[in-house]
């Protein structure tokens, strides 16, 4: 009886159309694609954060579209723009890099504002913990006297406080608070 069952199963498997076989194997491949993309995103982020001149006054962002990486953001040093593209091109799995990073124009007034904004935000006791990492999570972007805060805050109160502190700095024309509250 067991031999008959085995024979019947073997006949049914042999009778299955081969066209359905790729469908049986497609599901596992689809599940690995997001994992590969997640690893690519993680490695690109890691390489960007390790750039030696990446600072609190720069904002590097990117998108991954398949194996193509699109770099965005603003940097103070022109060399950081080319360095970012260079390290991302060397990440395994990246086929091409589109570099849309904006190099901020040199300005002594903007440099003074950057220093004043840094002191105003990071000297606040509630926000000082953000300055303790190698690249603080609150980035201060200054372009022609206009300020944009980019990055991550732990809570809504910290986000709002950073915006208030930036608004209190003399000679700032406007402040745009793009800080995102972490989901922890």
FILO-582500 format. One record per residue (C-alpha): residue number from 0; residue in three letters; x, y, z; chain. Coordinates in pm, 1 decimal. Layout:
<num NUM | residu ALA | u X | v Y | w Z | chaine A>
...
This chain:
<num 0 | residu UNK | u 0.0 | v 0.0 | w 0.0 | chaine A>
<num 1 | residu UNK | u 282.5 | v 243.5 | w 87.0 | chaine A>
<num 2 | residu UNK | u 456.0 | v 153.2 | w -239.7 | chaine A>
<num 3 | residu UNK | u 135.9 | v 234.8 | w -429.5 | chaine A>
<num 4 | residu UNK | u 119.7 | v 578.9 | w -264.4 | chaine A>
<num 5 | residu UNK | u 480.6 | v 651.2 | w -353.4 | chaine A>
<num 6 | residu UNK | u 416.5 | v 542.9 | w -712.0 | chaine A>
<num 7 | residu UNK | u 103.2 | v 762.4 | w -731.8 | chaine A>
<num 8 | residu UNK | u 289.8 | v 1065.0 | w -593.5 | chaine A>
<num 9 | residu UNK | u 576.1 | v 1008.0 | w -839.2 | chaine A>
<num 10 | residu UNK | u 328.8 | v 988.6 | w -1130.5 | chaine A>
<num 11 | residu UNK | u 150.9 | v 1308.0 | w -1018.5 | chaine A>
<num 12 | residu UNK | u 479.8 | v 1495.6 | w -982.5 | chaine A>
<num 13 | residu UNK | u 593.3 | v 1378.9 | w -1325.7 | chaine A>
<num 14 | residu UNK | u 261.3 | v 1484.9 | w -1477.1 | chaine A>
<num 15 | residu UNK | u 289.6 | v 1839.6 | w -1337.6 | chaine A>
<num 16 | residu UNK | u 356.1 | v 2091.8 | w -1614.5 | chaine A>
<num 17 | residu UNK | u 709.4 | v 2230.7 | w -1601.5 | chaine A>
<num 18 | residu UNK | u 571.3 | v 2581.5 | w -1653.0 | chaine A>
<num 19 | residu UNK | u 460.8 | v 2585.5 | w -1289.2 | chaine A>
<num 20 | residu UNK | u 810.9 | v 2509.1 | w -1156.8 | chaine A>
<num 21 | residu UNK | u 944.1 | v 2867.4 | w -1187.7 | chaine A>
<num 22 | residu UNK | u 644.0 | v 2989.8 | w -988.2 | chaine A>
<num 23 | residu UNK | u 734.6 | v 2754.6 | w -705.1 | chaine A>
<num 24 | residu UNK | u 1083.8 | v 2904.3 | w -686.7 | chaine A>
<num 25 | residu UNK | u 989.1 | v 3269.4 | w -743.4 | chaine A>
<num 26 | residu UNK | u 858.4 | v 3334.7 | w -392.4 | chaine A>
<num 27 | residu UNK | u 1190.2 | v 3277.1 | w -210.8 | chaine A>
<num 28 | residu UNK | u 1373.0 | v 3505.4 | w -455.9 | chaine A>
<num 29 | residu UNK | u 1127.3 | v 3787.7 | w -392.9 | chaine A>
<num 30 | residu UNK | u 1182.3 | v 3754.4 | w -19.9 | chaine A>
<num 31 | residu UNK | u 1559.0 | v 3794.2 | w -55.1 | chaine A>
<num 32 | residu UNK | u 1542.2 | v 4112.1 | w -265.8 | chaine A>
<num 33 | residu UNK | u 1427.2 | v 4339.2 | w 18.4 | chaine A>
<num 34 | residu UNK | u 1696.2 | v 4187.4 | w 242.8 | chaine A>
<num 35 | residu UNK | u 1963.3 | v 4262.4 | w -18.4 | chaine A>
<num 36 | residu UNK | u 1831.8 | v 4617.8 | w -55.7 | chaine A>
<num 37 | residu UNK | u 1830.8 | v 4661.7 | w 321.9 | chaine A>
<num 38 | residu UNK | u 2194.1 | v 4549.6 | w 335.2 | chaine A>
<num 39 | residu UNK | u 2281.4 | v 4790.1 | w 54.0 | chaine A>
<num 40 | residu UNK | u 2112.2 | v 5079.4 | w 235.9 | chaine A>
<num 41 | residu UNK | u 2289.7 | v 4990.3 | w 558.7 | chaine A>
<num 42 | residu UNK | u 2631.1 | v 4973.9 | w 389.4 | chaine A>
<num 43 | residu UNK | u 2583.1 | v 5301.2 | w 198.1 | chaine A>
<num 44 | residu UNK | u 2478.2 | v 5478.8 | w 519.2 | chaine A>
<num 45 | residu UNK | u 2778.4 | v 5329.7 | w 701.0 | chaine A>
<num 46 | residu UNK | u 3022.5 | v 5446.1 | w 433.7 | chaine A>
<num 47 | residu UNK | u 2879.2 | v 5799.7 | w 429.5 | chaine A>
<num 48 | residu UNK | u 2895.4 | v 5838.7 | w 807.2 | chaine A>
<num 49 | residu UNK | u 3260.5 | v 5730.3 | w 804.7 | chaine A>
<num 50 | residu UNK | u 3367.0 | v 6010.4 | w 569.7 | chaine A>
<num 51 | residu UNK | u 3639.5 | v 6205.4 | w 753.4 | chaine A>
<num 52 | residu UNK | u 3508.6 | v 6557.7 | w 687.5 | chaine A>
<num 53 | residu UNK | u 3136.4 | v 6482.6 | w 732.2 | chaine A>
<num 54 | residu UNK | u 3020.4 | v 6713.8 | w 1009.7 | chaine A>
<num 55 | residu UNK | u 2721.1 | v 6859.7 | w 1185.2 | chaine A>
<num 56 | residu UNK | u 2711.8 | v 7133.0 | w 915.0 | chaine A>
<num 57 | residu UNK | u 2659.5 | v 6882.6 | w 631.9 | chaine A>
<num 58 | residu UNK | u 2352.6 | v 6684.1 | w 537.9 | chaine A>
<num 59 | residu UNK | u 2400.5 | v 6367.0 | w 335.9 | chaine A>
<num 60 | residu UNK | u 2095.5 | v 6172.9 | w 221.4 | chaine A>
<num 61 | residu UNK | u 2039.7 | v 5906.7 | w -42.3 | chaine A>
<num 62 | residu UNK | u 1784.2 | v 5689.0 | w -218.0 | chaine A>
<num 63 | residu UNK | u 1835.3 | v 5338.3 | w -348.8 | chaine A>
<num 64 | residu UNK | u 1661.9 | v 5240.7 | w -671.9 | chaine A>
<num 65 | residu UNK | u 1759.5 | v 4883.1 | w -740.4 | chaine A>
<num 66 | residu UNK | u 2138.2 | v 4897.2 | w -766.1 | chaine A>
<num 67 | residu UNK | u 2147.7 | v 5271.7 | w -837.9 | chaine A>
<num 68 | residu UNK | u 2216.0 | v 5515.0 | w -552.5 | chaine A>
<num 69 | residu UNK | u 2103.2 | v 5878.5 | w -570.6 | chaine A>
<num 70 | residu UNK | u 2297.0 | v 6109.3 | w -337.6 | chaine A>
<num 71 | residu UNK | u 2129.6 | v 6425.8 | w -207.5 | chaine A>
<num 72 | residu UNK | u 2185.2 | v 6688.9 | w 57.6 | chaine A>
<num 73 | residu UNK | u 2411.5 | v 6984.0 | w 121.7 | chaine A>
<num 74 | residu UNK | u 2780.0 | v 7003.3 | w 212.0 | chaine A>
<num 75 | residu UNK | u 3016.1 | v 7285.0 | w 305.2 | chaine A>
<num 76 | residu UNK | u 3327.6 | v 7135.6 | w 139.8 | chaine A>
<num 77 | residu UNK | u 3331.1 | v 7052.0 | w -232.7 | chaine A>
<num 78 | residu UNK | u 3563.7 | v 6758.9 | w -161.8 | chaine A>
<num 79 | residu UNK | u 3295.2 | v 6595.5 | w 54.4 | chaine A>
<num 80 | residu UNK | u 3061.7 | v 6579.0 | w -245.9 | chaine A>
<num 81 | residu UNK | u 3318.7 | v 6388.5 | w -454.3 | chaine A>
<num 82 | residu UNK | u 3430.7 | v 6176.1 | w -157.4 | chaine A>
<num 83 | residu UNK | u 3069.9 | v 6066.8 | w -94.2 | chaine A>
<num 84 | residu UNK | u 3025.3 | v 5958.5 | w -455.3 | chaine A>
<num 85 | residu UNK | u 3359.3 | v 5779.6 | w -447.0 | chaine A>
<num 86 | residu UNK | u 3288.8 | v 5565.5 | w -141.6 | chaine A>
<num 87 | residu UNK | u 2936.3 | v 5480.7 | w -256.3 | chaine A>
<num 88 | residu UNK | u 3063.1 | v 5365.8 | w -599.1 | chaine A>
<num 89 | residu UNK | u 3284.1 | v 5112.9 | w -419.2 | chaine A>
<num 90 | residu UNK | u 2998.7 | v 4957.5 | w -219.2 | chaine A>
<num 91 | residu UNK | u 2929.3 | v 4603.4 | w -337.2 | chaine A>
<num 92 | residu UNK | u 2601.2 | v 4588.9 | w -527.8 | chaine A>
<num 93 | residu UNK | u 2603.6 | v 4952.4 | w -645.1 | chaine A>
<num 94 | residu UNK | u 2600.0 | v 4977.8 | w -1025.2 | chaine A>
<num 95 | residu UNK | u 2576.7 | v 5356.9 | w -1058.6 | chaine A>
<num 96 | residu UNK | u 2573.4 | v 5673.8 | w -849.4 | chaine A>
<num 97 | residu UNK | u 2384.3 | v 5992.9 | w -927.6 | chaine A>
<num 98 | residu UNK | u 2542.2 | v 6274.7 | w -727.4 | chaine A>
<num 99 | residu UNK | u 2286.7 | v 6550.8 | w -656.3 | chaine A>
<num 100 | residu UNK | u 2465.3 | v 6686.1 | w -347.9 | chaine A>
<num 101 | residu UNK | u 2463.9 | v 7065.8 | w -332.3 | chaine A>
<num 102 | residu UNK | u 2786.0 | v 7240.8 | w -233.4 | chaine A>
<num 103 | residu UNK | u 2692.3 | v 7540.1 | w -19.3 | chaine A>
<num 104 | residu UNK | u 2845.5 | v 7870.1 | w -132.4 | chaine A>
<num 105 | residu UNK | u 3137.9 | v 7994.9 | w 77.9 | chaine A>
<num 106 | residu UNK | u 3031.2 | v 8278.2 | w 306.0 | chaine A>
<num 107 | residu UNK | u 3201.2 | v 8420.8 | w 616.6 | chaine A>
<num 108 | residu UNK | u 2860.2 | v 8527.9 | w 749.7 | chaine A>
<num 109 | residu UNK | u 2722.2 | v 8174.8 | w 710.1 | chaine A>
<num 110 | residu UNK | u 3031.4 | v 8037.8 | w 885.6 | chaine A>
<num 111 | residu UNK | u 2967.8 | v 8273.0 | w 1180.5 | chaine A>
<num 112 | residu UNK | u 2603.4 | v 8164.9 | w 1189.3 | chaine A>
<num 113 | residu UNK | u 2702.0 | v 7797.3 | w 1188.7 | chaine A>
<num 114 | residu UNK | u 2920.4 | v 7847.8 | w 1495.4 | chaine A>
<num 115 | residu UNK | u 2653.7 | v 8054.7 | w 1673.5 | chaine A>
<num 116 | residu UNK | u 2383.0 | v 7799.2 | w 1591.8 | chaine A>
<num 117 | residu UNK | u 2600.5 | v 7513.7 | w 1712.7 | chaine A>
<num 118 | residu UNK | u 2657.3 | v 7691.8 | w 2045.3 | chaine A>
<num 119 | residu UNK | u 2289.7 | v 7786.5 | w 2079.3 | chaine A>
<num 120 | residu UNK | u 2159.1 | v 7434.9 | w 2013.8 | chaine A>
<num 121 | residu UNK | u 2421.8 | v 7211.9 | w 2170.4 | chaine A>
<num 122 | residu UNK | u 2486.7 | v 7426.1 | w 2480.9 | chaine A>
<num 123 | residu UNK | u 2123.3 | v 7373.1 | w 2583.1 | chaine A>
<num 124 | residu UNK | u 2139.4 | v 7109.1 | w 2862.7 | chaine A>
<num 125 | residu UNK | u 1845.9 | v 6912.9 | w 2720.0 | chaine A>
<num 126 | residu UNK | u 2012.8 | v 6896.8 | w 2375.1 | chaine A>
<num 127 | residu UNK | u 2377.8 | v 6858.7 | w 2477.8 | chaine A>
<num 128 | residu UNK | u 2358.1 | v 6477.7 | w 2464.7 | chaine A>
<num 129 | residu UNK | u 2314.7 | v 6497.5 | w 2085.7 | chaine A>
<num 130 | residu UNK | u 2664.6 | v 6647.1 | w 2051.6 | chaine A>
<num 131 | residu UNK | u 2833.7 | v 6347.3 | w 2213.9 | chaine A>
<num 132 | residu UNK | u 2838.0 | v 6124.9 | w 1904.6 | chaine A>
<num 133 | residu UNK | u 3099.4 | v 6151.7 | w 1629.8 | chaine A>
<num 134 | residu UNK | u 2839.5 | v 6294.2 | w 1391.7 | chaine A>
<num 135 | residu UNK | u 2556.8 | v 6454.2 | w 1592.7 | chaine A>
<num 136 | residu UNK | u 2206.9 | v 6361.0 | w 1482.0 | chaine A>
<num 137 | residu UNK | u 2093.1 | v 6723.4 | w 1453.1 | chaine A>
<num 138 | residu UNK | u 2252.9 | v 6880.0 | w 1144.9 | chaine A>
<num 139 | residu UNK | u 2266.4 | v 7257.2 | w 1093.9 | chaine A>
<num 140 | residu UNK | u 2251.0 | v 7365.4 | w 730.1 | chaine A>
<num 141 | residu UNK | u 2308.0 | v 7737.0 | w 661.5 | chaine A>
<num 142 | residu UNK | u 2266.0 | v 7888.3 | w 316.6 | chaine A>
<num 143 | residu UNK | u 2266.8 | v 8266.4 | w 275.3 | chaine A>
<num 144 | residu UNK | u 2146.1 | v 8323.1 | w 631.5 | chaine A>
<num 145 | residu UNK | u 1862.1 | v 8069.1 | w 602.6 | chaine A>
<num 146 | residu UNK | u 1882.0 | v 7773.1 | w 838.9 | chaine A>
<num 147 | residu UNK | u 1750.6 | v 7420.8 | w 796.1 | chaine A>
<num 148 | residu UNK | u 1769.0 | v 7167.9 | w 1077.4 | chaine A>
<num 149 | residu UNK | u 1799.8 | v 6811.7 | w 945.8 | chaine A>
<num 150 | residu UNK | u 1829.8 | v 6480.5 | w 1122.4 | chaine A>
<num 151 | residu UNK | u 1667.6 | v 6300.9 | w 1411.1 | chaine A>
<num 152 | residu UNK | u 1548.7 | v 6406.6 | w 1756.3 | chaine A>
<num 153 | residu UNK | u 1449.0 | v 6165.7 | w 2031.9 | chaine A>
<num 154 | residu UNK | u 1116.1 | v 6335.4 | w 2097.9 | chaine A>
<num 155 | residu UNK | u 891.8 | v 6621.9 | w 1990.8 | chaine A>
<num 156 | residu UNK | u 1009.7 | v 6843.7 | w 2279.2 | chaine A>
<num 157 | residu UNK | u 1374.1 | v 6818.4 | w 2165.7 | chaine A>
<num 158 | residu UNK | u 1274.3 | v 6889.3 | w 1806.2 | chaine A>
<num 159 | residu UNK | u 1082.5 | v 7201.4 | w 1908.2 | chaine A>
<num 160 | residu UNK | u 1354.4 | v 7317.9 | w 2146.6 | chaine A>
<num 161 | residu UNK | u 1619.3 | v 7291.4 | w 1873.0 | chaine A>
<num 162 | residu UNK | u 1398.1 | v 7503.1 | w 1647.1 | chaine A>
<num 163 | residu UNK | u 1344.4 | v 7762.1 | w 1919.5 | chaine A>
<num 164 | residu UNK | u 1715.0 | v 7783.8 | w 1997.1 | chaine A>
<num 165 | residu UNK | u 1795.5 | v 7827.8 | w 1624.9 | chaine A>
<num 166 | residu UNK | u 1531.3 | v 8100.3 | w 1591.5 | chaine A>
<num 167 | residu UNK | u 1692.9 | v 8288.6 | w 1880.4 | chaine A>
<num 168 | residu UNK | u 2026.4 | v 8333.8 | w 1703.0 | chaine A>
<num 169 | residu UNK | u 2080.2 | v 8690.0 | w 1573.9 | chaine A>
<num 170 | residu UNK | u 2111.9 | v 8746.8 | w 1196.6 | chaine A>
<num 171 | residu UNK | u 1923.3 | v 8429.0 | w 1103.0 | chaine A>
<num 172 | residu UNK | u 1670.7 | v 8508.8 | w 829.6 | chaine A>
<num 173 | residu UNK | u 1458.7 | v 8193.5 | w 861.7 | chaine A>
<num 174 | residu UNK | u 1461.1 | v 7852.4 | w 1027.6 | chaine A>
<num 175 | residu UNK | u 1309.5 | v 7541.6 | w 872.8 | chaine A>
<num 176 | residu UNK | u 1285.4 | v 7256.0 | w 1120.1 | chaine A>
<num 177 | residu UNK | u 1299.4 | v 6924.7 | w 926.3 | chaine A>
<num 178 | residu UNK | u 1396.6 | v 6716.8 | w 1227.3 | chaine A>
<num 179 | residu UNK | u 1224.3 | v 6380.1 | w 1243.4 | chaine A>
<num 180 | residu UNK | u 1119.6 | v 6233.2 | w 1577.8 | chaine A>
<num 181 | residu UNK | u 1264.0 | v 5882.2 | w 1617.4 | chaine A>
<num 182 | residu UNK | u 1016.7 | v 5599.5 | w 1653.5 | chaine A>
<num 183 | residu UNK | u 1174.6 | v 5447.8 | w 1965.1 | chaine A>
